[in-house]
Amino acid sequence: MKKALQTFCFFLALSFASYAADTPVTFTSAIERERYEALLEELRCLVCQNQSLSDSHADLAQDLRDQVYAMVVEGKDNVQIVQFMVERYGDFVLYKPPVKSATWFLWFGPLILLVVAFAIVVIFARRHTRGPRALSKEEQNQVQMLLTQDQEP
């Protein structure tokens, strides 16, 4: 009986972990729903970082979805909603942040790292593919002297 109670408690705890934080939303028109869904795809979850607000199940993502829903229902346009989110959470909330001095590394960093890595590969490849260097006259004379010393009995 004790084992059955432990198993029940374990599965009960698992069911709480799988509880979704999503709250259902209703719209007066299909246009509002489309705007809402488009905005959720355009905005990034600040907790998950690689998921849109529509994909994330984090509590903060639900709060942000609720904010977007409230602004859509209030009649604010997409630009106002995105601007509010950026002012409050920064450019990171956008999947496509604007190109400005604060985001240059974000936009051009991968390209710069790729160019540097390519340059390093080329430098190492050239070093290892070069043949032996030619001996100077002095080195040739030393080699000749050593060879002649070796040949004498």
DSSP file (Angstrom, degrees, kcal/mol; ACC not computed):
  #  RESIDUE AA STRUCTURE BP1 BP2  ACC     N-H-->O    O-->H-N    N-H-->O    O-->H-N    TCO  KAPPA ALPHA  PHI   PSI    X-CA   Y-CA   Z-CA
    1    1 A M     >        0   0    0      0, 0.0     4,-2.1     0, 0.0     5,-0.2   0.000 360.0 360.0 360.0 -40.0    0.0    0.0    0.0
    2    2 A K  H  >  +     0   0    0      1,-0.2     4,-2.2     2,-0.2     5,-0.2   0.899 360.0  51.3 -63.3 -40.2    2.9    2.4    0.9
    3    3 A K  H  > S+     0   0    0      1,-0.2     4,-2.3     2,-0.2    -1,-0.2   0.896 109.0  50.7 -64.0 -40.6    4.5    1.7   -2.5
    4    4 A A  H  > S+     0   0    0      2,-0.2     4,-2.3     1,-0.2    -1,-0.2   0.888 110.0  50.1 -65.0 -39.4    1.2    2.5   -4.3
    5    5 A L  H  X S+     0   0    0     -4,-2.1     4,-2.4     2,-0.2    -2,-0.2   0.898 110.6  49.5 -66.5 -40.7    0.8    5.8   -2.4
    6    6 A Q  H  X S+     0   0    0     -4,-2.2     4,-2.3     2,-0.2    -2,-0.2   0.912 111.4  49.2 -63.6 -43.0    4.4    6.8   -3.3
    7    7 A T  H  X S+     0   0    0     -4,-2.3     4,-2.3     2,-0.2     5,-0.2   0.912 110.9  50.3 -63.1 -42.4    3.8    6.0   -7.0
    8    8 A F  H  X S+     0   0    0     -4,-2.3     4,-2.2     1,-0.2    -2,-0.2   0.926 111.3  48.2 -61.7 -44.9    0.6    8.0   -6.9
    9    9 A C  H  X S+     0   0    0     -4,-2.4     4,-2.4     2,-0.2    -1,-0.2   0.882 109.9  53.3 -63.0 -39.1    2.3   11.0   -5.3
   10   10 A F  H  X S+     0   0    0     -4,-2.3     4,-2.0     1,-0.2    -2,-0.2   0.943 112.0  43.1 -61.7 -48.3    5.1   10.8   -7.9
   11   11 A F  H  X S+     0   0    0     -4,-2.3     4,-1.8     1,-0.2    -1,-0.2   0.831 111.6  55.2 -69.8 -30.8    2.7   10.9  -10.9
   12   12 A L  H  X S+     0   0    0     -4,-2.2     4,-1.4    -5,-0.2    -1,-0.2   0.915 107.8  49.2 -64.3 -42.9    0.7   13.6   -9.2
   13   13 A A  H  X S+     0   0    0     -4,-2.4     4,-1.4     1,-0.2    -2,-0.2   0.891 109.8  52.0 -63.6 -39.6    3.9   15.7   -8.9
   14   14 A L  H  X S+     0   0    0     -4,-2.0     4,-1.3     1,-0.2    -1,-0.2   0.868 104.5  56.3 -64.0 -36.1    4.7   15.0  -12.6
   15   15 A S  H  < S+     0   0    0     -4,-1.8     4,-0.3     1,-0.2    -1,-0.2   0.852 104.1  53.0 -67.5 -32.5    1.2   16.2  -13.6
   16   16 A F  H >< S+     0   0    0     -4,-1.4     3,-0.9     1,-0.2    -1,-0.2   0.865 106.4  53.9 -68.0 -34.4    1.8   19.6  -11.9
   17   17 A A  H 3< S+     0   0    0     -4,-1.4    -1,-0.2     1,-0.2    -2,-0.2   0.803 108.1  49.7 -69.3 -27.9    5.0   20.0  -13.9
   18   18 A S  T 3< S+     0   0    0     -4,-1.3     2,-0.3     2,-0.1    -1,-0.2   0.454  80.3 121.2 -91.3   0.8    3.2   19.4  -17.2
   19   19 A Y    <   -     0   0    0     -3,-0.9     2,-0.2    -4,-0.3    -3,-0.0  -0.483  62.4-131.9 -65.8 125.7    0.4   21.9  -16.4
   20   20 A A        -     0   0    0     -2,-0.3    -1,-0.1     1,-0.1    -2,-0.1  -0.570   6.0-148.4 -83.3 142.7    0.5   24.6  -19.1
   21   21 A A        +     0   0    0     36,-0.3    -1,-0.1    -2,-0.2     2,-0.1   0.454  57.7 124.0 -87.5  -1.2    0.4   28.2  -18.1
   22   22 A D        -     0   0    0      1,-0.0    -2,-0.1    35,-0.0    35,-0.0  -0.365  46.0-158.9 -66.6 133.3   -1.6   29.2  -21.2
   23   23 A T        -     0   0    0     -2,-0.1    -2,-0.1    39,-0.1     2,-0.0  -0.937  25.8-111.2-109.2 137.1   -4.8   31.0  -20.6
   24   24 A P        -     0   0    0      0, 0.0     2,-0.4     0, 0.0     0, 0.0  -0.351  32.1-156.9 -68.2 145.6   -7.4   31.0  -23.4
   25   25 A V        -     0   0    0     -2,-0.0     2,-0.4     2,-0.0    41,-0.0  -0.924   3.8-156.6-123.2 148.9   -8.0   34.3  -25.2
   26   26 A T        -     0   0    0     -2,-0.4     2,-0.3     7,-0.0     3,-0.0  -0.964   7.4-163.9-126.0 144.2  -11.0   35.4  -27.2
   27   27 A F        -     0   0    0     -2,-0.4     3,-0.1     1,-0.1    46,-0.0  -0.861  25.1-136.3-124.3 157.7  -11.2   38.1  -29.9
   28   28 A T  S    S+     0   0    0     -2,-0.3     2,-0.3     1,-0.1    -1,-0.1   0.692  90.1  24.4 -85.4 -19.3  -14.0   39.9  -31.5
   29   29 A S  S  > S-     0   0    0      1,-0.1     4,-1.5    -3,-0.0    -1,-0.1  -0.971  72.2-122.2-144.2 159.8  -12.6   39.5  -34.9
   30   30 A A  H  > S+     0   0    0     -2,-0.3     4,-2.4     1,-0.2     5,-0.2   0.798 111.1  62.0 -68.7 -28.3  -10.3   37.3  -36.9
   31   31 A I  H  > S+     0   0    0      2,-0.2     4,-2.5     1,-0.2    -1,-0.2   0.914 102.6  49.5 -65.1 -43.0   -8.1   40.2  -37.7
   32   32 A E  H  > S+     0   0    0      1,-0.2     4,-2.6     2,-0.2    -1,-0.2   0.916 110.8  50.3 -61.4 -42.8   -7.3   40.8  -34.0
   33   33 A R  H  X S+     0   0    0     -4,-1.5     4,-2.7     2,-0.2     5,-0.2   0.915 110.9  48.9 -61.9 -43.7   -6.5   37.1  -33.6
   34   34 A E  H  X S+     0   0    0     -4,-2.4     4,-2.5     2,-0.2    -2,-0.2   0.912 112.3  48.1 -63.9 -42.3   -4.1   37.2  -36.6
   35   35 A R  H  X S+     0   0    0     -4,-2.5     4,-2.6     2,-0.2    -2,-0.2   0.931 112.2  50.0 -61.6 -45.4   -2.4   40.3  -35.3
   36   36 A Y  H  X S+     0   0    0     -4,-2.6     4,-2.2     1,-0.2    -2,-0.2   0.936 113.2  44.7 -58.8 -49.7   -2.0   38.7  -31.9
   37   37 A E  H  X S+     0   0    0     -4,-2.7     4,-1.5     1,-0.2    -1,-0.2   0.876 112.5  51.9 -65.9 -37.4   -0.5   35.5  -33.3
   38   38 A A  H  X S+     0   0    0     -4,-2.5     4,-1.4    -5,-0.2    -1,-0.2   0.911 110.4  48.7 -65.1 -41.2    1.8   37.5  -35.6
   39   39 A L  H  X S+     0   0    0     -4,-2.6     4,-1.6     1,-0.2    -2,-0.2   0.894 108.0  54.0 -65.2 -39.5    3.1   39.6  -32.7
   40   40 A L  H  < S+     0   0    0     -4,-2.2    13,-1.3     1,-0.2    14,-1.0   0.835 109.9  47.9 -64.9 -31.3    3.7   36.5  -30.6
   41   41 A E  H  < S+     0   0    0     -4,-1.5    -1,-0.2     1,-0.2    -2,-0.2   0.779 111.4  51.0 -76.1 -27.2    5.8   35.0  -33.4
   42   42 A E  H  < S+     0   0    0     -4,-1.4    53,-1.6    -5,-0.1     2,-0.3   0.737 101.2  72.3 -82.2 -24.4    7.7   38.3  -33.7
   43   43 A L  B  < S-A   94   0A   0     -4,-1.6    10,-1.9    51,-0.2     2,-0.3  -0.742  75.9-134.5-100.6 142.8    8.6   38.6  -30.0
   44   44 A R  B     -B   52   0B   0     49,-3.9     2,-0.4    -2,-0.3     8,-0.2  -0.683  20.3-114.1 -95.7 143.9   11.1   36.4  -28.2
   45   45 A C     >  -     0   0    0      6,-3.0     4,-1.9    -2,-0.3     6,-0.3  -0.630  19.5-148.5 -72.8 129.3   10.6   34.8  -24.8
   46   46 A L  T  4 S+     0   0    0     -2,-0.4    -1,-0.1     2,-0.2     6,-0.0   0.702  94.7  43.7 -75.7 -19.0   13.0   36.4  -22.4
   47   47 A V  T  4 S+     0   0    0      4,-0.1    -1,-0.2     1,-0.0    -2,-0.0   0.907 122.0  34.0 -87.8 -51.9   13.3   33.2  -20.3
   48   48 A C  T  4 S-     0   0    0      1,-0.1     2,-1.3     3,-0.1    -2,-0.2   0.827  82.4-168.3 -76.4 -32.5   13.6   30.6  -23.1
   49   49 A Q  S  < S+     0   0    0     -4,-1.9    -1,-0.1     2,-0.2    -3,-0.1  -0.038  77.0  56.4  70.2 -31.5   15.6   32.9  -25.4
   50   50 A N  S    S+     0   0    0     -2,-1.3     2,-0.4     2,-0.1    -1,-0.2   0.203  96.7  75.1-112.7  16.4   15.3   30.7  -28.5
   51   51 A Q  S    S-     0   0    0     -6,-0.3    -6,-3.0     2,-0.0    -2,-0.2  -0.942  76.7-122.6-125.8 148.8   11.5   30.5  -28.5
   52   52 A S  B >>  -B   44   0B   0     -2,-0.4     4,-1.6    -8,-0.2     3,-0.5  -0.334  37.0-102.3 -76.9 169.8    8.9   32.9  -29.5
   53   53 A L  T 34 S+     0   0    0    -10,-1.9   -12,-0.2   -13,-1.3    12,-0.1   0.838 123.3  55.1 -62.6 -31.6    6.2   34.0  -27.1
   54   54 A S  T 34 S+     0   0    0    -14,-1.0    -1,-0.2   -11,-0.3   -13,-0.1   0.798 111.4  43.6 -73.0 -26.0    3.7   31.6  -28.8
   55   55 A D  T <4 S+     0   0    0     -3,-0.5    -2,-0.2   -15,-0.2    -1,-0.2   0.716  96.4  91.6 -88.7 -23.0    6.0   28.6  -28.4
   56   56 A S     <  -     0   0    0     -4,-1.6    -4,-0.0     1,-0.1   -12,-0.0  -0.448  49.5-168.8 -83.0 146.2    7.1   29.2  -24.8
   57   57 A H        +     0   0    0     -2,-0.1   -36,-0.3   -37,-0.0    -1,-0.1   0.163  47.2 126.1-112.5  14.9    5.4   27.8  -21.7
   58   58 A A     >  -     0   0    0      1,-0.1     4,-1.8   -38,-0.1     5,-0.1  -0.381  69.5-121.8 -71.8 152.8    7.3   30.0  -19.2
   59   59 A D  H  > S+     0   0    0      1,-0.2     4,-2.1     2,-0.2     5,-0.1   0.889 113.7  53.2 -62.8 -39.3    5.3   32.0  -16.7
   60   60 A L  H  > S+     0   0    0      1,-0.2     4,-2.5     2,-0.2    -1,-0.2   0.889 105.5  54.5 -63.8 -37.8    6.9   35.2  -18.0
   61   61 A A  H  > S+     0   0    0      1,-0.2     4,-2.5     2,-0.2    -1,-0.2   0.891 107.0  51.0 -62.7 -38.3    5.9   34.4  -21.5
   62   62 A Q  H  X S+     0   0    0     -4,-1.8     4,-2.4     2,-0.2    -1,-0.2   0.905 109.1  50.9 -64.9 -40.1    2.3   34.0  -20.4
   63   63 A D  H  X S+     0   0    0     -4,-2.1     4,-2.0     2,-0.2    -2,-0.2   0.915 111.6  47.4 -61.9 -42.1    2.5   37.4  -18.7
   64   64 A L  H  X S+     0   0    0     -4,-2.5     4,-2.6     2,-0.2    -2,-0.2   0.891 110.3  52.1 -67.3 -38.7    3.9   38.9  -22.0
   65   65 A R  H  X S+     0   0    0     -4,-2.5     4,-2.8     1,-0.2    -1,-0.2   0.904 108.9  51.4 -61.7 -40.2    1.2   37.2  -24.0
   66   66 A D  H  X S+     0   0    0     -4,-2.4     4,-2.6     2,-0.2    -2,-0.2   0.898 109.8  49.2 -63.2 -40.0   -1.4   38.7  -21.6
   67   67 A Q  H  X S+     0   0    0     -4,-2.0     4,-2.3     2,-0.2    -2,-0.2   0.932 112.3  47.4 -63.9 -45.3    0.1   42.2  -22.1
   68   68 A V  H  X S+     0   0    0     -4,-2.6     4,-2.5     1,-0.2    -2,-0.2   0.925 112.1  50.7 -61.7 -43.8    0.1   41.8  -25.9
   69   69 A Y  H  X S+     0   0    0     -4,-2.8     4,-2.6     1,-0.2     5,-0.2   0.934 109.7  49.9 -58.8 -47.4   -3.5   40.5  -25.8
   70   70 A A  H  X S+     0   0    0     -4,-2.6     4,-2.0     1,-0.2    -1,-0.2   0.902 112.6  47.0 -60.3 -41.5   -4.6   43.5  -23.6
   71   71 A M  H  X>S+     0   0    0     -4,-2.3     5,-2.2     2,-0.2     4,-0.7   0.871 111.5  50.6 -70.6 -35.8   -2.9   46.0  -26.0
   72   72 A V  H ><5S+     0   0    0     -4,-2.5     3,-0.8     1,-0.2    -2,-0.2   0.928 112.4  46.9 -64.9 -44.0   -4.5   44.3  -29.1
   73   73 A V  H 3<5S+     0   0    0     -4,-2.6    -2,-0.2     1,-0.2    -1,-0.2   0.851 106.6  58.5 -66.7 -34.1   -7.9   44.4  -27.5
   74   74 A E  H 3<5S-     0   0    0     -4,-2.0    -1,-0.2    -5,-0.2    -2,-0.2   0.699 119.9-111.4 -67.7 -17.8   -7.3   48.1  -26.5
   75   75 A G  T <<5 +     0   0    0     -3,-0.8    -3,-0.2    -4,-0.7    -2,-0.1   0.560  62.8 152.7  99.7   9.4   -6.8   48.8  -30.2
   76   76 A K      < -     0   0    0     -5,-2.2    -1,-0.3     1,-0.1     2,-0.1  -0.448  43.1-120.2 -70.2 146.2   -3.1   49.7  -30.2
   77   77 A D     >  -     0   0    0     -2,-0.1     4,-2.1     1,-0.1     3,-0.2  -0.352  26.2-100.4 -84.5 170.6   -1.4   48.9  -33.5
   78   78 A N  H  > S+     0   0    0      1,-0.2     4,-2.7     2,-0.2     5,-0.2   0.854 120.3  54.9 -59.5 -38.2    1.5   46.5  -34.0
   79   79 A V  H  > S+     0   0    0      1,-0.2     4,-2.6     2,-0.2    -1,-0.2   0.917 109.0  47.6 -64.4 -42.8    4.1   49.3  -34.0
   80   80 A Q  H  > S+     0   0    0      2,-0.2     4,-2.3    -3,-0.2    -1,-0.2   0.898 112.9  49.0 -64.3 -40.1    3.0   50.7  -30.7
   81   81 A I  H  X S+     0   0    0     -4,-2.1     4,-2.2     2,-0.2    -2,-0.2   0.936 113.9  44.5 -66.7 -46.3    2.9   47.2  -29.1
   82   82 A V  H  X S+     0   0    0     -4,-2.7     4,-2.5     1,-0.2     5,-0.2   0.907 112.7  52.4 -64.3 -41.4    6.4   46.3  -30.3
   83   83 A Q  H  X S+     0   0    0     -4,-2.6     4,-2.6    -5,-0.2    -1,-0.2   0.904 108.8  50.5 -61.9 -41.4    7.7   49.7  -29.3
   84   84 A F  H  X S+     0   0    0     -4,-2.3     4,-2.1     2,-0.2    -1,-0.2   0.929 111.5  48.0 -60.5 -46.1    6.3   49.2  -25.8
   85   85 A M  H  X S+     0   0    0     -4,-2.2     4,-3.1     1,-0.2     5,-0.4   0.900 112.8  48.0 -63.7 -41.1    7.9   45.8  -25.5
   86   86 A V  H  X S+     0   0    0     -4,-2.5     4,-2.3     2,-0.2    -1,-0.2   0.908 111.7  49.9 -67.4 -41.5   11.3   47.2  -26.7
   87   87 A E  H  < S+     0   0    0     -4,-2.6    -1,-0.2    -5,-0.2    -2,-0.2   0.884 119.4  38.1 -62.8 -37.2   11.1   50.1  -24.3
   88   88 A R  H  < S+     0   0    0     -4,-2.1    -2,-0.2    -5,-0.2    -1,-0.2   0.879 134.6  17.8 -82.9 -39.2   10.3   47.8  -21.4
   89   89 A Y  H  < S-     0   0    0     -4,-3.1     3,-0.3     1,-0.2    -3,-0.2   0.476 102.3-121.0-117.4  -5.0   12.5   44.8  -22.2
   90   90 A G    ><  -     0   0    0     -4,-2.3     3,-1.5    -5,-0.4    -1,-0.2  -0.179  46.2 -55.4  89.0 175.4   15.1   46.0  -24.7
   91   91 A D  G >  S+     0   0    0      1,-0.3     3,-1.8     2,-0.2    -1,-0.2   0.683 120.6  79.6 -65.8 -18.3   16.0   45.0  -28.2
   92   92 A F  G 3  S+     0   0    0     -3,-0.3    -1,-0.3     1,-0.3    -2,-0.1   0.756  79.5  68.3 -63.6 -23.0   16.5   41.4  -27.0
   93   93 A V  G <  S+     0   0    0     -3,-1.5   -49,-3.9    -8,-0.1     2,-0.3   0.676  89.8  79.9 -70.4 -15.7   12.8   40.9  -27.0
   94   94 A L  B <  S-A   43   0A   0     -3,-1.8   -51,-0.2   -51,-0.2   -52,-0.1  -0.717  70.6-148.8 -93.4 141.3   12.8   41.1  -30.9
   95   95 A Y  S    S+     0   0    0    -53,-1.6    -1,-0.1    -2,-0.3   -52,-0.1   0.808 101.4  38.2 -72.7 -29.8   13.9   38.2  -33.1
   96   96 A K  S    S-     0   0    0    -54,-0.3    -1,-0.3    -3,-0.0    -4,-0.0  -0.737  85.2-166.7-120.9  81.9   15.2   40.8  -35.6
   97   97 A P        -     0   0    0      0, 0.0    -5,-0.1     0, 0.0    -6,-0.0  -0.317  30.1 -98.8 -67.3 152.3   16.8   43.6  -33.6
   98   98 A P        -     0   0    0      0, 0.0     2,-0.8     0, 0.0     5,-0.1  -0.310  35.7-106.7 -69.4 154.7   17.6   46.8  -35.4
   99   99 A V        +     0   0    0      3,-0.1     2,-0.3     7,-0.1     5,-0.1  -0.747  65.1 132.0 -83.6 111.6   21.1   47.4  -36.6
  100  100 A K  S >> S-     0   0    0     -2,-0.8     3,-1.8    -3,-0.0     4,-0.6  -0.916  72.8 -83.3-150.6 174.4   22.6   50.1  -34.3
  101  101 A S  G >4 S+     0   0    0      1,-0.3     3,-0.7    -2,-0.3     4,-0.3   0.820 125.7  53.9 -57.3 -33.5   25.8   50.6  -32.4
  102  102 A A  G 34 S+     0   0    0      1,-0.2    -1,-0.3     2,-0.1     4,-0.1   0.723 116.2  38.5 -72.9 -19.9   24.6   48.5  -29.4
  103  103 A T  G <> S+     0   0    0     -3,-1.8     4,-2.1     1,-0.1    -1,-0.2   0.257  81.7 104.7-114.8  11.4   23.8   45.6  -31.7
  104  104 A W  H <X>S+     0   0    0     -3,-0.7     4,-3.7    -4,-0.6     5,-0.5   0.929  83.1  49.2 -58.4 -45.8   26.7   45.7  -34.1
  105  105 A F  H  >5S+     0   0    0     -4,-0.3     4,-2.0     1,-0.2    -1,-0.2   0.879 109.1  53.8 -63.3 -35.3   28.4   42.7  -32.5
  106  106 A L  H  45S+     0   0    0      2,-0.2    -1,-0.2     1,-0.2    -2,-0.2   0.900 118.7  34.2 -63.1 -40.7   25.2   40.8  -32.6
  107  107 A W  H  <5S+     0   0    0     -4,-2.1     4,-0.3     1,-0.1    -2,-0.2   0.902 134.3  23.2 -81.8 -43.3   24.8   41.4  -36.4
  108  108 A F  H  X5S+     0   0    0     -4,-3.7     4,-2.4    -5,-0.2    -3,-0.2   0.549  98.4  88.2-106.2  -9.5   28.4   41.3  -37.5
  109  109 A G  H  X<S+     0   0    0     -4,-2.0     4,-2.8    -5,-0.5     5,-0.2   0.919  89.0  49.4 -57.1 -48.9   30.2   39.3  -34.8
  110  110 A P  H  > S+     0   0    0      0, 0.0     4,-2.0     0, 0.0    -1,-0.2   0.892 112.2  48.9 -60.7 -38.1   29.6   35.9  -36.4
  111  111 A L  H  > S+     0   0    0     -4,-0.3     4,-2.3     2,-0.2    -2,-0.2   0.917 111.9  48.6 -66.2 -42.9   30.9   37.2  -39.8
  112  112 A I  H  X S+     0   0    0     -4,-2.4     4,-2.5     1,-0.2     5,-0.2   0.926 111.8  49.3 -63.1 -44.4   34.0   38.6  -38.1
  113  113 A L  H  X S+     0   0    0     -4,-2.8     4,-2.4     1,-0.2    -1,-0.2   0.874 110.3  51.6 -62.8 -36.7   34.6   35.4  -36.2
  114  114 A L  H  X S+     0   0    0     -4,-2.0     4,-2.3    -5,-0.2    -2,-0.2   0.912 110.4  47.7 -66.0 -42.6   34.2   33.4  -39.5
  115  115 A V  H  X S+     0   0    0     -4,-2.3     4,-2.4     2,-0.2    -2,-0.2   0.914 112.9  48.6 -64.9 -42.9   36.7   35.6  -41.3
  116  116 A V  H  X S+     0   0    0     -4,-2.5     4,-2.3     2,-0.2    -2,-0.2   0.922 112.0  48.9 -63.5 -43.9   39.2   35.4  -38.4
  117  117 A A  H  X S+     0   0    0     -4,-2.4     4,-2.2     1,-0.2    -2,-0.2   0.905 111.3  50.0 -62.8 -41.1   38.8   31.6  -38.3
  118  118 A F  H  X S+     0   0    0     -4,-2.3     4,-2.4     2,-0.2    -1,-0.2   0.909 109.8  50.9 -63.3 -42.2   39.3   31.3  -42.1
  119  119 A A  H  X S+     0   0    0     -4,-2.4     4,-2.4     1,-0.2    -2,-0.2   0.901 110.0  50.0 -62.5 -41.1   42.5   33.5  -41.8
  120  120 A I  H  X S+     0   0    0     -4,-2.3     4,-2.4     2,-0.2     5,-0.2   0.910 110.5  49.6 -64.3 -42.3   43.9   31.2  -39.1
  121  121 A V  H  X S+     0   0    0     -4,-2.2     4,-2.4     1,-0.2    -2,-0.2   0.917 111.5  48.9 -62.6 -43.4   43.2   28.1  -41.1
  122  122 A V  H  X S+     0   0    0     -4,-2.4     4,-2.3     2,-0.2    -2,-0.2   0.915 111.1  50.0 -63.6 -43.0   44.9   29.6  -44.2
  123  123 A I  H  X S+     0   0    0     -4,-2.4     4,-2.0     1,-0.2    -2,-0.2   0.939 113.8  44.4 -62.5 -47.4   48.0   30.7  -42.2
  124  124 A F  H  X S+     0   0    0     -4,-2.4     4,-1.8     1,-0.2    -1,-0.2   0.878 112.4  52.8 -65.7 -36.6   48.4   27.2  -40.6
  125  125 A A  H  X S+     0   0    0     -4,-2.4     4,-1.2    -5,-0.2    -1,-0.2   0.903 109.3  48.8 -66.3 -40.1   47.8   25.5  -44.0
  126  126 A R  H  X S+     0   0    0     -4,-2.3     4,-0.9     1,-0.2     3,-0.2   0.890 109.7  52.7 -66.8 -38.4   50.5   27.6  -45.7
  127  127 A R  H  < S+     0   0    0     -4,-2.0     3,-0.3     1,-0.2    -1,-0.2   0.898 113.2  43.1 -63.1 -39.8   53.0   26.9  -42.9
  128  128 A H  H  < S+     0   0    0     -4,-1.8    -1,-0.2     1,-0.2    -2,-0.2   0.632 111.6  52.6 -85.8 -13.3   52.5   23.1  -43.1
  129  129 A T  H  < S+     0   0    0     -4,-1.2    -1,-0.2    -3,-0.2    -2,-0.2   0.562  82.8 105.7 -98.4  -9.1   52.5   22.9  -46.9
  130  130 A R     <  -     0   0    0     -4,-0.9     3,-0.1    -3,-0.3    -3,-0.0  -0.447  68.3-128.9 -69.6 143.0   55.8   24.7  -47.5
  131  131 A G        -     0   0    0      1,-0.2    -1,-0.1    -2,-0.1    -2,-0.0  -0.154  44.7 -62.7 -78.8-178.7   58.7   22.6  -48.5
  132  132 A P        -     0   0    0      0, 0.0    -1,-0.2     0, 0.0     2,-0.1  -0.371  59.4-112.3 -67.0 147.1   62.1   22.7  -46.8
  133  133 A R        -     0   0    0      1,-0.1     2,-0.1    -3,-0.1    -3,-0.0  -0.424  34.3 -99.4 -79.3 156.3   63.9   26.0  -47.1
  134  134 A A        -     0   0    0     -2,-0.1     2,-0.2     1,-0.1    -1,-0.1  -0.447  37.8-114.8 -74.5 146.5   67.1   26.3  -49.1
  135  135 A L        -     0   0    0     -2,-0.1    -1,-0.1     1,-0.1     2,-0.0  -0.556  25.9-121.3 -81.6 145.5   70.4   26.2  -47.3
  136  136 A S     >  -     0   0    0     -2,-0.2     4,-2.5     1,-0.1     5,-0.2  -0.305  31.5-101.8 -75.2 169.7   72.6   29.3  -47.3
  137  137 A K  H  > S+     0   0    0      1,-0.2     4,-2.3     2,-0.2     5,-0.2   0.895 124.0  51.8 -59.9 -41.0   76.2   29.0  -48.7
  138  138 A E  H  > S+     0   0    0      1,-0.2     4,-2.1     2,-0.2    -1,-0.2   0.917 110.7  46.9 -64.3 -42.6   77.6   28.9  -45.2
  139  139 A E  H  > S+     0   0    0      1,-0.2     4,-2.4     2,-0.2    -2,-0.2   0.883 110.6  52.8 -66.5 -38.0   75.3   26.0  -44.2
  140  140 A Q  H  X S+     0   0    0     -4,-2.5     4,-2.5     1,-0.2    -1,-0.2   0.909 108.8  50.2 -63.4 -41.1   76.1   24.2  -47.4
  141  141 A N  H  X S+     0   0    0     -4,-2.3     4,-2.4     2,-0.2    -2,-0.2   0.904 109.9  50.3 -63.4 -41.8   79.8   24.5  -46.6
  142  142 A Q  H  X S+     0   0    0     -4,-2.1     4,-2.3     2,-0.2    -2,-0.2   0.917 111.3  48.3 -63.2 -42.7   79.3   23.1  -43.1
  143  143 A V  H  X S+     0   0    0     -4,-2.4     4,-2.4     1,-0.2    -2,-0.2   0.923 111.4  50.2 -62.9 -43.7   77.3   20.2  -44.4
  144  144 A Q  H  X S+     0   0    0     -4,-2.5     4,-2.3     1,-0.2    -2,-0.2   0.901 109.9  50.8 -61.9 -41.0   80.0   19.5  -47.0
  145  145 A M  H  X S+     0   0    0     -4,-2.4     4,-2.2     1,-0.2    -1,-0.2   0.919 110.9  48.4 -62.8 -43.8   82.7   19.6  -44.3
  146  146 A L  H  X S+     0   0    0     -4,-2.3     4,-1.9     1,-0.2    -2,-0.2   0.895 111.3  50.4 -64.5 -39.9   80.8   17.1  -42.1
  147  147 A L  H  X S+     0   0    0     -4,-2.4     4,-1.5     1,-0.2    -1,-0.2   0.904 111.0  47.8 -65.8 -40.7   80.3   14.8  -45.0
  148  148 A T  H  X S+     0   0    0     -4,-2.3     4,-1.2     1,-0.2    -1,-0.2   0.860 110.3  52.4 -69.8 -34.0   83.9   14.8  -45.9
  149  149 A Q  H  < S+     0   0    0     -4,-2.2    -1,-0.2     1,-0.2    -2,-0.2   0.870 108.5  51.8 -66.5 -35.7   84.9   14.2  -42.3
  150  150 A D  H  < S+     0   0    0     -4,-1.9    -1,-0.2     1,-0.2    -2,-0.2   0.832 108.2  51.4 -69.0 -32.2   82.6   11.2  -42.2
  151  151 A Q  H  < S+     0   0    0     -4,-1.5    -1,-0.2    -5,-0.1    -2,-0.2   0.741  90.0  90.6 -79.9 -23.4   84.1    9.7  -45.3
  152  152 A E     <        0   0    0     -4,-1.2     0, 0.0    -3,-0.2     0, 0.0  -0.560 360.0 360.0 -76.7 135.3   87.7    9.9  -44.1
  153  153 A P              0   0    0      0, 0.0    -1,-0.1     0, 0.0    -4,-0.1   0.479 360.0 360.0 -75.6 360.0   88.9    6.8  -42.3
